[in-house]
Amino acid sequence: MDPVTHTLVGATLAQAGLKERTALGTATLIIGSNLPDGDMLAYLWGGDTALWFRRGLTHGPLALVLFPLLLTGLVCLWDWAVRRRRGRAVVPVRPREVLLLSALAVGVHLILDMLNSYGVRWLAPFWGRWFYGDTLFIVDPWIWTLLAVGLWAARRGSRGPRLALGVATAYVLLMGLSTLAVRGFVEREARRAGLDPQRIMAAPVAVTPFVRWVVVDDGGGYRVGLFNWLPRPALQLDELPYEVRPLHRAAALATREPAARKFLSWARFPYYLVEEHATGYRVHIGDARYGVDPEESWAATSVTLTGRAR
């Protein structure tokens, strides 16, 4: 999920009563809710490097152990070195409670990130497999609205934060059930059309919870399109007109390049577009879960081959 969502979740957990467990409880929850996204610094080394690195080490089992310990140490250090020096009457933090809040915040962050189609490598660095929830779009305005209203209600002394968390949880569960139902619908329709669906993605799209972006891998190619619940369940699929395996010699050579290797370690439904030029080839590699135009989509990379594929 995006940083706004993570921040709102941390703040709402705090206002729901968890901030009372220790001094600096709110700060701990908000910082912990964003801490795993420190891997965004990988973009300083380029987009391909970021795709290769992100949601791995900082979103796996080591993060669940090390980040809470790191955050607890920093909070306790700040409390001792800065906050408590301002006055003797200041109540010190409770390290055990800080650790529990830190672990909760980091854990919730990882769960939320797994709920979208970007995915999380839960077992990194021990295993590089990606896990996808396909439940929430990475920026969900309905989650923003629910949590923001809960925080606004907290300023009026109500139990709004707890209600907001409850409604948001129910919304997430309904979206998850919707995704499962769409996958079942798509599989049935694909088999009726004579396809052999080996992998199916039914990912949420921006703003509307009633539409899914669908990708079907039938072993030889992809079918892509939209599913809409309204006014009645309907599915429209079209064949993706690109290679989904690096069969062209230029595509096969391109997959050996560092940028392509990094991209493919992240890609879920890779496809290839080969352009021939006077001096060689330019190979575009995209990911169908985020679009079908490798020259326009952010989820794509390109490799130039000069004379090597002829």
N, C-alpha and C positions, 0 to 999 in steps of 0.2 A: 504494500500500500504506500501511498505518498506520505511525506513528512507531516502534512497538515492532519491527516487521519491519525497517525501515530501520536502526535502531540495532543489532539483532542481526546484520544483514548486515555493517555496518561493523566491528563487534567481531570477527566470525568471520574476515573478510578479514585483519584485523590479526593474529589468533592463528594464522592459516595461514602466517605468515611475513613478511607485508608490513610489519609494524611494525619489522622489523630494518633496513629500508632507510634509516631516518633517525630521529633523536630526535623525539619527539612524533608518531610515525607512527600510533599508536593513536588519539590525539586527533584527528588530521587525518582519518582514515578515518571515525570516528564522526560528527564534525561535518559533514564533507562529505556523508555519507550522509543527513543530515537537512536540509541547507542549503536545497534548493529548496522545502521546505515552510514556509519563512518567509512564503509567500503566505497562510498561514492567518490572518495578521493582518487580511486583508480581511473576516473575519467581524465585526470591530469596526464595520464600516459596513453590516452586515446580511447575511442569508443570500442574498438575490438578488444583491447586489453580489459576494459571495464566489463564487457559482456562475459569474458572468460573468467574474471575474478569475482565479480559480485555474487552475492547470495550463496557463498560457499563457506569459507572459513568463518566469516562473521555471522553466519546463520546456521551453524551446525552445533554438534555436541560440545565442542571446545568453547564456543561462544556462551552456551548456557552455563558453563562452569566459570570461565574466566571473567566474563563481563560483569556479573554480579559482584565478584570479589574485587575487581578493579574499581567499580563504581562505589562500593562500600568504603574502600580505602580512601578514595578521593573525597567523599562526603565527610568522613570522619576527620580527615586532615583539614578540610576547610572549616569544619566545626571547631576544631582545636586551635588552628592557627589564625583564624579571622573572626568567626562569628562570636565565640565565647570570650574573646578579648574585649568585646565592646561593652561588657557589663557582667558583673558577678552573678546577677539574678537570672541570666540566660540559662534555660534548661538544656543540657547537653543531649546530643542525639543518642539513640539506643542502637548500637551497632548490629545487634541481632535482627532488629526490626528493619533497619536499613537494608540488610542483606536479603531479607525475605521480600521486601518491596522491589529491590533491584531484580531479583530472580523472576518475580511475577511480571514486571514490566518487560524484561527481555524475552521471556517466554511468550507473552501475548504478542509482541512484535513479530516473532517468528511464525506464529500461528496465522496472524493476519496476512503476512506476506505469502504464505502458502495458499491462501484462498483465491489468488488471482492466477491468470494464465502464464505469468512470468515464471512462477515456481520458485522453489527453494531446494538447495542440496542439503537435506537434513543430515546426511551422514558424512559430509565433507570434514576433513580431508581423507577419510578412510574409504569412502566410496563416492564416486562422482555422479550418481544417479540423481535426476531431477524429479521432484514431486510437485504435482499441480492440483490445485483445488478447483479452478474454473468456476468459482462461485461469485466473486466480486470483481468489477472493473477496478483497475488500479487507482483511479480517482472516482470515488463514489459520492456524489453530492447528497444522497439521501442519508448516508452515514454522517456526513458533515452536519447536515441539518439536525438530525436527532441529537447528536452529542452537543452541538452548539446550544440548542434549546435547553438541554439538561443543565449546562453550565450557567445559562442565563437564569434558569429557575433557581439554581443554588444561591444566587445572590439575593433572592427573595425569601430565603429560608425554607424552601420546600424540599421534598424528597425527589426533585426532578432528576438529579444525576443517576440515582438507582433505577428510576423508571426509564430513563433514556438508555441506560445500558441493557435493561431487560428487553425493551422494544428493538434496539439494534441487534441484540442476539437473536431475537425471533426473526427479524428480517434476514439475517445471514442464514439461518436455518432454512427459511423458505426459499431463498435463492439457491442454496445447495440442493434442496429437493427438486427445484425446478430444473437445475442442470442435469440431475439424474434422469428426470422424466424426459427431457429433450434428447438425451443420449439414447434412451430406449426407443423413442419415436424415430429418430434418425436411423438407427440400426434397422428397424423394421422396414422403413421406406427404402433404404439402400438395398436390402435383400430382395424386396419386391421388384426393384429395378434391375436385378440380376448382378448386383455388385457383391463383393466379398469384403465387407469392412473389417480391416485388421486393427485400425486405430480410429477413434472418433474424438474430436474436440468440440464441445459446445460452450464457447466462452462468452461471458457477458460483454456487452458493449456500453459505451458511455451513456449516461443519463437514464435511458429506459430499461427497466428490469424485465420487460416482456420480449426482448429480442436477444437472439444469440448468434454469434458468428460461428459457423460450422465448418469444420474441415474433416473430410473422410479420406483416409488412406486405404485404398483397396488393393494394395500390393504393387500395382503397376502405375499408379498415378494418384492425384488428389482430386476430389470434388470439393468445391468451396461454395459457400452461399450463406443465406440468412434463414433463420427460423423465427417465426413470430407467433406468439400465443394469441394475438388479437387480430381480427374479430373471432377467429377460430384457428386452431393449430395449423400452420402452413409452413412448408419447407420448399425452398428453391435452391437447387444445386447446379453448378456448372463445372465442366471439366477445366482444370488449370492447364493452360496451354504451354507448359514448360516441362523440361526434364526434372524428375524428382530423384533421380539417381545420376551420379556423374558419369554418364555413358560416353559422352563426347570426350575425345582425347584431351582437349583443352580444359574441360571441366575437371577431369581426373587430375591433370597436372596442377590446376589451380588449388585443389584441396590440399596440396602439399605445402602451400605457402603459409607462413606464420599467421597472417591476418585471417586467412580462411580457416585454418585449424582452430584458432581461438573462437571464431564465429560459430563454427560447426559444433564446438563443445557445448554451446549454448542453444543452438537452433533445435527446434522441436519438429518442424515440418519443412526441412530445407528443400529448395528448388533452385534450378540453374538456368540462366539465360546466357548463351554464348553469342558474342558479336565478333564477326570476322573483319579485320582491317588489313590494310596493305602490308603492314609490318608484323602482324600477328593477330592475337585475340584479346578481347576484354570479356572476362567472365563475371557476371553478376550473380551473387548468391543471396537469396532472400529466405524469409521464414513466413510461411503461409498463415501462421496464427495471427500475424499483424498486418497482413496486406498481400496483394498479388502483383504489385509493381515494384520489382527490385531496384529500379532507378529512382523511385520516389519515396519508398518506405524507409523509415529510420531503422527498421529491422533488416538490414541488408549490408553487404560489403561487396567490393569489386576488386578483381585481380587482373592486372595487365600482363600478358604473356607476349614477349617479342620473339617471334620466329621459332619458339620451342615446341609448338604443337603441330607444326606442318610436317 
